[in-house]
Every structure is written in C-alpha cells, then in structure tokens.
Amino acid sequence: MNYGVGNIDSLSRALTVCGAKPLLTDREKDFKVVDACVLPGVGAFGDAIKLLRARHLDTILEDQIIAYDIPILGVCLGMQLLASRSFELGEHEGLGWIPGTVKPLKPTAKERIPHVGWNSVEHDGSDPLFDGIPSGEDFYFVHGYHFDVDSPSNILGKTSYCGKFTSAVRHKNIFGTQFHPEKSQGIGLRLLRNFIHYCEKF
C-alpha cells in the first residue's frame, strides 16, 4: 500500500525475493484484485493515519480487504495503525481492526528509547506466520511506542524490552509485526514467505 510513508522499497524487494509480485498502489481498483495487502509504516502515528484517510485508503481497505477476509500484514507503524487509538504526540483514532492502544515504551532499567536493533521474539509456534521459526529468534526493531493489545488471543509474539511488549499480532486475516521482517535477514524472509504461503491458501 502506497500512502506516502513507509519502508516501501525494502519491503517490495524482500517480497520479490520471497516469490511474491508486489504492486505499489493506492488505487481502489487494484485492491479489488490483489491476493493480499501489506501496510508499511515509518514515522509518527498521527501523520500516517491522516495520510491514509486523506487518500480514503481506510474505507477502501474496509470495503475491499477486511470485508472479504483478504490477508493483510501491518509492519512496524503499519501494525500500530491496526489499533483502536494511539497516544503518540497526542491522541489519535486508529483503524480499530485489532482492539488496543498504542503507548510509549517505558524503560524498566537502563533501556534506551527508541528501541533500535536486534531483539528476540517469543511465540508458541502455533501460528503459520512463525512456521519453522524457533521461539526466541532475533528480529530487527526501530520504535519508541508499543501496541498494548486488549485481548491476549490477538497476541502472536512478545519481546522482552521495557518489561515485555507485544511484537506480533493477529486477528483472523489481519497480521502485524512490530519488527521489520524486511530488515531481519534470513529469518525475516522466512516470516514473509510464511505470510505468502498463508495467502496462497485463499
């Protein structure tokens, strides 16, 4: 999805390497025919959600992706946009597809904010997004806020930093990762391949 922000080029290259055929678009007619959608994001929540709504992509996604259960993957800020609201530089209404709130990370020791670098993701191995990926593998993070998910059933992965925050989420066909799989070398490509394989079943 092209809405004026995000790590679009690196994500497109990574998806191509993994066997997908990415289409960079904000046109409604394209969302009627795609097999899946990736919602990227880098920057501030408020700016991103304004850009998304200015192009009417929130309603386009509701009508063409969510309504038909097309798989969608939110990456980094793209995952946070799935939330009900965010308190990054004010209060902002999110897409609300996975109930919860985006809040600032709060150090519990001498952790640096923003959280930048490699860190492990713990998961129970039950979801196809982490197929073949052992719990505790390292992924690459760049963020100062985290998604406080309302329901534990929507949490796929957690990471120990500033206590412990949710680093991967899912609700039905909606997935999200706080980390950047496209910057996480081989293990990140494995996760993207898992998402592609999941999409191929539809």
C-alpha positions as CSV (number, residue, x, y, z in Angstrom):
1,M,0.0,0.0,0.0
2,N,1.3,3.4,-1.0
3,Y,0.1,6.2,1.2
4,G,3.2,8.4,1.3
5,V,5.1,6.9,4.2
6,G,7.0,3.7,5.0
7,N,9.7,1.3,4.1
8,I,8.2,0.6,0.8
9,D,11.2,-0.1,-1.4
10,S,12.9,-2.5,1.0
11,L,9.6,-4.3,1.6
12,S,9.0,-4.7,-2.1
13,R,12.4,-6.1,-2.7
14,A,12.1,-8.6,0.2
15,L,8.7,-9.7,-1.0
16,T,10.0,-10.2,-4.5
17,V,12.9,-12.3,-3.2
18,C,10.3,-14.4,-1.4
19,G,8.4,-15.1,-4.6
20,A,5.6,-12.5,-4.5
21,K,4.8,-10.0,-7.1
22,P,4.3,-6.7,-5.2
23,L,2.2,-3.9,-6.6
24,L,2.7,-0.5,-5.1
25,T,-0.6,1.3,-5.3
26,D,-3.3,3.5,-3.7
27,R,-5.9,2.8,-6.3
28,E,-9.2,1.3,-5.3
29,K,-9.5,-0.9,-8.4
30,D,-6.2,-2.6,-7.5
31,F,-7.4,-3.6,-4.1
32,K,-10.3,-5.4,-5.7
33,V,-7.9,-7.9,-7.4
34,V,-4.9,-8.4,-5.0
35,D,-4.3,-11.6,-3.2
36,A,-3.0,-9.9,0.0
37,C,-2.0,-6.5,1.3
38,V,1.0,-5.2,3.2
39,L,0.6,-2.0,5.2
40,P,4.0,-0.5,5.8
41,G,4.9,2.4,8.1
42,V,7.7,4.5,9.4
43,G,7.3,7.8,11.3
44,A,4.6,9.2,13.6
45,F,1.1,7.6,14.0
46,G,-0.8,10.9,13.7
47,D,0.8,11.8,10.4
48,A,0.4,8.3,9.0
49,I,-3.3,7.9,9.8
50,K,-4.0,11.4,8.3
51,L,-2.3,10.5,5.1
52,L,-4.1,7.1,5.0
53,R,-7.5,8.8,5.4
54,A,-6.7,11.7,3.0
55,R,-6.4,9.1,0.3
56,H,-9.6,7.3,1.6
57,L,-7.5,4.1,2.0
58,D,-9.1,3.4,5.3
59,T,-12.5,2.9,3.7
60,I,-11.0,1.2,0.6
61,L,-9.4,-1.4,2.9
62,E,-12.6,-1.8,4.9
63,D,-14.5,-2.4,1.7
64,Q,-12.0,-4.5,-0.3
65,I,-9.7,-6.2,2.2
66,I,-11.4,-6.6,5.5
67,A,-14.9,-7.3,4.1
68,Y,-13.6,-10.2,2.0
69,D,-11.1,-11.5,4.6
70,I,-8.1,-10.8,2.3
71,P,-4.9,-11.3,4.3
72,I,-3.2,-8.1,5.4
73,L,0.2,-7.6,7.1
74,G,1.0,-4.4,9.0
75,V,4.7,-3.8,9.5
76,C,6.1,-1.6,12.4
77,L,4.0,1.6,12.4
78,G,1.7,-0.4,10.0
79,M,1.0,-2.8,12.9
80,Q,0.3,0.1,15.3
81,L,-2.2,1.6,12.8
82,L,-4.4,-1.5,13.3
83,A,-5.1,-0.4,16.9
84,S,-8.1,1.5,18.2
85,R,-6.1,4.5,19.2
86,S,-2.6,5.9,19.8
87,F,-1.2,8.3,22.3
88,E,1.9,9.3,20.2
89,L,2.2,13.1,20.3
90,G,-1.5,13.5,21.2
91,E,-4.4,11.1,20.9
92,H,-5.4,9.7,17.5
93,E,-8.0,7.2,16.3
94,G,-6.6,4.2,14.6
95,L,-8.2,1.7,12.2
96,G,-9.6,-0.3,15.1
97,W,-9.2,-3.7,13.5
98,I,-7.5,-5.2,16.5
99,P,-8.7,-3.6,19.7
100,G,-5.9,-2.0,21.8
101,T,-3.9,1.2,22.4
102,V,-0.5,2.4,21.2
103,K,1.5,3.7,24.1
104,P,5.1,4.9,24.7
105,L,7.7,2.4,25.8
106,K,8.7,2.9,29.4
107,P,12.2,1.8,30.5
108,T,12.3,-0.6,33.4
109,A,16.1,-0.4,33.7
110,K,18.6,1.5,31.5
111,E,16.9,0.7,28.2
112,R,17.3,3.2,25.5
113,I,14.3,4.8,23.8
114,P,13.6,4.4,20.9
115,H,14.2,0.7,20.8
116,V,16.6,0.2,17.9
117,G,18.3,-3.1,17.0
118,W,18.0,-6.8,17.2
119,N,15.9,-8.5,19.9
120,S,14.2,-11.8,20.3
121,V,10.6,-12.7,19.7
122,E,8.9,-15.3,21.8
123,H,6.0,-17.2,20.4
124,D,4.2,-20.6,21.0
125,G,4.8,-21.9,17.4
126,S,1.1,-22.4,16.8
127,D,0.6,-19.7,14.1
128,P,1.6,-20.2,10.5
129,L,3.3,-16.8,10.4
130,F,6.1,-18.3,12.6
131,D,6.2,-21.7,10.9
132,G,9.7,-23.1,11.1
133,I,10.9,-20.1,13.2
134,P,12.0,-21.1,16.7
135,S,10.8,-19.0,19.6
136,G,13.5,-16.6,20.7
137,E,14.9,-15.8,17.2
138,D,16.1,-12.2,16.8
139,F,14.3,-9.7,14.5
140,Y,15.2,-6.0,13.8
141,F,13.2,-3.3,15.7
142,V,13.0,0.5,15.4
143,H,10.3,2.0,17.5
144,G,9.5,4.1,20.6
145,Y,5.9,3.1,21.1
146,H,4.2,-0.3,21.5
147,F,0.8,-1.8,20.8
148,D,-1.0,-2.7,24.1
149,V,-3.5,-5.3,22.8
150,D,-6.8,-5.6,24.7
151,S,-7.2,-9.4,24.1
152,P,-4.4,-11.9,24.7
153,S,-5.9,-14.0,22.0
154,N,-4.7,-11.5,19.4
155,I,-1.0,-11.7,20.6
156,L,1.3,-13.8,18.5
157,G,4.7,-12.8,19.9
158,K,6.3,-10.9,22.7
159,T,9.7,-9.3,23.2
160,S,11.5,-8.5,26.5
161,Y,12.4,-4.8,26.5
162,C,10.9,-2.1,28.8
163,G,9.3,-5.0,30.6
164,K,7.7,-7.1,27.8
165,F,5.8,-5.7,24.8
166,T,3.7,-7.3,22.1
167,S,5.8,-7.7,18.9
168,A,3.4,-9.6,16.7
169,V,-0.4,-9.7,16.5
170,R,-3.2,-11.5,14.6
171,H,-7.0,-11.3,14.3
172,K,-8.4,-13.7,11.7
173,N,-6.8,-12.5,8.4
174,I,-5.1,-9.4,9.9
175,F,-1.5,-9.8,10.9
176,G,1.0,-7.3,12.3
177,T,4.7,-7.3,13.3
178,Q,6.3,-4.5,15.4
179,F,9.7,-5.6,13.9
180,H,10.8,-5.2,10.4
181,P,11.0,-8.6,8.6
182,E,12.5,-7.0,5.5
183,K,15.5,-5.8,7.7
184,S,15.8,-9.1,9.6
185,Q,17.9,-11.0,7.1
186,G,17.1,-14.7,6.6
187,I,14.7,-15.1,9.5
188,G,12.7,-12.1,8.4
189,L,12.5,-13.5,4.8
190,R,11.2,-16.8,6.3
191,L,8.4,-15.0,8.0
192,L,7.5,-13.1,4.8
193,R,7.5,-16.5,2.9
194,N,5.2,-17.9,5.6
195,F,2.8,-15.0,5.1
196,I,2.9,-15.5,1.3
197,H,2.2,-19.3,1.7
198,Y,-0.7,-18.5,4.0
199,C,-2.1,-16.1,1.4
200,E,-1.8,-18.8,-1.3
201,K,-4.4,-20.9,0.5
202,F,-7.1,-18.3,-0.2
